[in-house]
Amino acid sequence: MATTRSALTDEDIRTLVKGATPDERALAARKLCQSMDRAPLSDEDRALAADILRVMAADAAELVRKSIAETLRSSTVVPRDVAVRLARDVESVCLPLLSFSPAFTDADLAEIVRLGGPVRQAAIAKRPELSPTVTDSLAEHGGERAVATACANPGAHFTESGLSRVIDRFEASERVLAAVAYRTVLPLSITERLINLVTDRVRDHLVTHHAVAPATALEIVTGAAEQATVDAVDQAGRTADVRSLVSHLNGEKRLTASLLLRALAHGHMTFFEWGVAELAGVPHHRTWLMIHDAGPLGLRAIYERAGLPARLFPAFRAAVDTFHSMEFDGGSKDQERFQERMLQRFMTQPEQASREDVDYLLARMDGKAQAPREPAREAVMIG
């Protein structure tokens, strides 16, 4: 191994093998490793270098073994058996190699992920390239930190089943889901699953950058913000300042027909009244009279004044009629009973409804109102 030996003195070699202190042996090891990495090696030289590395990898001093790992972290000189041995070493020794070394096979890395614990998993997850064999192992066995790191790694190649397994295991982790969502390419099935799990900001990114079924995109645009608004109304109970709320929503162009219908399906009649008054530009007390106490034409008149779509009027009519017929006791089942009765009334009203209208209403009913979907479809005459 002339090229290697020429970079070292005989004293260096003796120090490497018999150095009195770990510091002396570590310095000699670093010098030899640098020489191995820089010099062109013949097959014979490479074999000799591997033998020397095996000796150094068995040194009792952590400092010596650490010198190998740090100096040759991305070198092709390290033989596989030495890399695998050092991968089982303490973290200061194993992590540099696990993060970069090309000596490991995909099977080696997958096995280390399975058995190595979260710190080693995270080091592997940061490697410049990860094959599906390794990412599948991370998806199945990796901790949250390692999986999020791998999903955010542009050099990590995931299978569709691997990403699906990630979502199965970490559907409650915003960190992991966001890392998946921001990958450059996603299968449609993964995008569709993420839509209902991620935050609004990440959802917007999915719709903008990934393939989403048209029906799903429409549901996101018309439904996600609306459901959040209704949830806020639910949590606030009978909010004290409904007028300001609807005025704010109207100013942001979010006071839509579907939002009013969704709120009404939740039993929020006061919100509906103020919403219609805001859209119609009519004082609340007059709107209240037209909705509740002006005969069969009052609701239609104020509804049309508000500019709400004619095709949805039967649904609003059913909701208002149901509200008038209900006796609310303040119990937990009020909303479910209201939704069930509203749906039944809508489906059995004499006015014909198109299938689109029926689907529109059904898609926005919550809780137990979903249960009668199929029987209800059969009961209505579709125009």
N, C-alpha and C positions, 0 to 999 in steps of 0.2 A: 504493500500500500504506500507507494513512494510519495504520491501527492499529498497524502494525509500526514505521513511521517515527516515530510519536509517542513511542515508548518509547526512542528513540535520539536522540542529538544528532548534528549534522553531523560533529562531531569523532569520534564513535563510528564512523560510516561510513568516514571517512577512515582511521581507525586499523585497521579491519578489512581494508582493501585495501592500505594502505601503511604499516602499523605497522613501526616500526624493529626491534622484537624479536619473536620468537615468543611471548614471554609477553604482550606488549601485544596482539598479534593474537588470541591464544587467549582473553584476557579479553573482548575485543570480540565474538568468535565466541560465547562462552558467553552473553553478555548478549543478543545477537540471537536465538540459539536459544531462550532462555527466553521471549523476547517472542513468537516464532513459536508456541511451544507453548501459551502461555496465552491469547493473543488470538484471538477469533473471526475466521476468515479467509474472505473471499469467494473465489470461483473465481479472480478476477484476483489477489488477494493470495497465494493458494496457489501460483499459477504463478510469481509473482515470488519467493516464498520458495524455491521449488525452484531457480530460477536462482541465487540467492544461495548456496544450499547447494552447488551444483555448483562454484561458485568456491571456496568454503571447502574442499571435499573435494579440490581440486587443490592446496591449499597445500603447500608443501614441508616445512613444520614439522609434525612428528608431533603436537606439543602442540595445534595448531589442529584437526587432524582428530580427535584424541582428545576435544576439547571437544564436537564435533558428536555423536560416538558416545555419550558419557556423558550429555549433556543431553537428547538426543532418542532414547534407547534404545528407548522404547516409544511414541514419538509417531507419529501418522499423517501428520505433515507431511513426513517424509522420503520423497522419490520413490524408486521401485524402482531406477532406474539408479544413484542415489547409494548406496543400500544395497548393491547388488551390487558396486559399485566398492570400497566400504569393507570389504566382506567379504573382499576379497583383500589387504587392508592388513595391517600388523603386528598382533600379537595384542592389544596395548593398545587398538587402534582397532576391530578387528573383533569382539572377543568380546562387548561390551555389546549391539551390534546383533544378533548371531547368537542371543543368549540371549532377546531380547525383541521385536525390531522386527517390526511387522506388515507391513512393506513387501515382504518376501520372499514369493514364491509357493511352493507346495509343491514345484514342479519345481526352483526355485532351491535350496531347502534340500536336496533329494535329491541334486542335483548337487554341492553343497558337501560333503555327507557323503562322496560318492564320491571327490572329489578333494582335500578340504581337510586331511586329516590328523587325528590323534587329538584335538588340543586343540580344533579347531573342531567336530569331531564331538561332543565332550563338551558344548560350549556349546549346540549345537542340541538335544542330548538332554534338556537341562534346561528347554526352553521350556514355557510353561504349557499349550500344546496342540500335539500332533503328530498329523498325519493318517496314515492307513495308507500313503500314498505315501512319506512321510518315514521311518516306522518300517520299512517294507520295505527301504529303502535302508540304514538302520542295521543291520538284520538281516543284510544281505548284505555290507556293506563296513565296518561300524563296528568299532572296537577294543573290547577287553574292558570298559574303563572306561565308554565311551560306551554300549555295549549294556546294561550293568548299570544305568546311570543311567536310560536310557530305560525299561527294564522296570520299574523302581521308580517311575516317574513316572505318577501316576494320570491325568494328562491326555494320555498317549501312547496312541493307539489302534492296536493291533496286529491284523493278520489272523491267522487260524489258521496259514496257510502261513508268515507272518513269524515267529511264535513257534516253529514247527517248525524253521525255518532257524536261529534262535538256538540251539536245542538241538543241532542238527547241528554247529554251529561251536564251541560252548562246553560240550560235555557234561562236560568235565573241570574246569570252573570253578565252584566252590561259590558264588562271589559272584554270577555270572550266574544260575545255576539257582535260587538262593534268591530272587533278585529276581523271576524269572518265577513261582515258586511262590506268592509272597505277593501277586500281583496279585489284584484284587477278583474278577474273573471269568476263568475259564479254560475253553477247550473241553475236552471229555472226552478227546479224543485226546492233548492236551498233558498233562493230568493223568496219564494212563496212562503216558506216556513218562517223566515226571519221577519216578514212584514208584520206579523202579529205579536212579535216579541220585543222589538227594539224601540228605542225612543223616537220621537217625531223627527229629530234632526237626522238620525241614521236612516229612518224610513224614507225621508226625502232623498237621501243619497242613493238608496236602493232603486227608487223609482227613476231617478235621473240617469244612473250609470249602469243599470243591469236590466236584463229582460224580465218584464213583469206582464202577466196575462192582462189583456185590456180590461176585463171585468174586475180584476184585483186593483188595477190602477184607479178605475172609476170609484171603487169602494173606498180606496184610501183618500182620494180627493174629496169625496162627498161625505165620508163617514168618520174618519179618524178624529179630526178636530171637533166635529159635532159631538161625538161620544164623550170626548174629554170635557166639553162644555157642559153637557148634561150631567156628567159625573160630578162636576164642580157644583152644579145646582143641587144635586142629590146630597152632597156632603154638607152644603150650607143649609140644608133644610129649606124652610120658607124664607129665602134670603130677604133681608129688610129693604134692599134698594134694587128691586127688579128693574125699575125704570132706567137707572144708570147702566145696569148690565146690558139691557137690550139696546140702549143707545150706543154703548161701546161696541157691541157686536155688529150693529148696523154700520157704524163708521168704518169697521174693518171688512165690510161686505161678507160677514159670516152669519148674518141673520137670514138664513135660507129657509125655503119651504121644508126641506128634509130635516133641518134642525128643529123647526117648530113641530113637525110631525113626530120626531123622535121624543122631544120633550113632552108632548101631549100624551104619547104612549106610556110615558113614565108617570102620568098623572099631574104634571105641572101646569095646571090650568091658568094660574096667575101669570106665569111666564108666557104662555100662549097669548093671553089677553094683551099684555103689554107689548109683546112682539108684533102682533097684528096692528095695534094702535100706532106703534113706531113706523111700520111700513106704510100704513094708510095715511099717516099724518092727521089722525083724528084723536081727540082727547080720550083718555082711558075710560072715563065714565060713559061716554057715548059708545065707544067700542064695546064695553061690557054689556050695555043694553042691547046692542045689535046681535051680539053673540048669544046672550042668554034670554032676552025678554022681548024680542021683536018679531015673533012669528017665524015661519019657515023661510022667509026671504031675507031676514036680517043678516044671518050668518053669510049667505051667499053674497049679499051686497058689500059687506065690509071685507070679505075675502077677496072679491074682485077689485075693490078699491086698493087693497094692499098689494095688488099685482102678483098674487100667488097663482100657480099653474092650475088651469081648469081641470086637468086630468086627475089631480089629486084631491079635488074637492070632496068626492064621496068618502075618502078616508077621514078627512077632517070632520065631515058631517057625522060619520059613525062615532068618532071619538067624542065629540061634543054631546051627542045624544046619549052615549054610554055614560058619560060623566053625570049627566042629569038624572039618569036612572039608578045610579049607584048610591049606596049608603056606606060611607067610609067609616070604619071604626077606629082608625089609627093604628091598626095592627100590622104585622109584618107581611101579611098576605094581601093587603089592599091593592098593591101594584099588580100582583099576579092576577087577581080576580078582575081588575080593571082591564088589563091587557087581553085576557081571555074573552071577556064580554065584548070588548071593542072589536076584536078580530071576528068573532061570530057575527056581530051586527054588520060589519063591513061585507062579510062574505054572503050574507043573506039579504042584503038590501035589494030592492027592485031594480035600481039602476045597474046596468051592465058595466062590468069593468074589464079592461083588457088584461091579458096575462102579464104584460109589462107592469101594469099598475099593481096587480096582486103581488108579483115578485118584489116590487119596490117596497110595498108595505111589509111583507113577510120578512124581508132581509133586515128590516130595521126594528122588528119587534124583539124584545128581550125576554129572558126568563121563561116562564111557562107558556108564553104566547107562541114559542117555537113549537111546542108539542102538537098542536092541532093542525100543523102545516099541511100534511097530506090529506086528511079528511076534509079540511077546508077547501083545498083545491078542487076536490071532487064535488063539493056541494055547490060551487058557484058556476054560473053560466058565463063562459068566457066569450067576449065579443070579438 
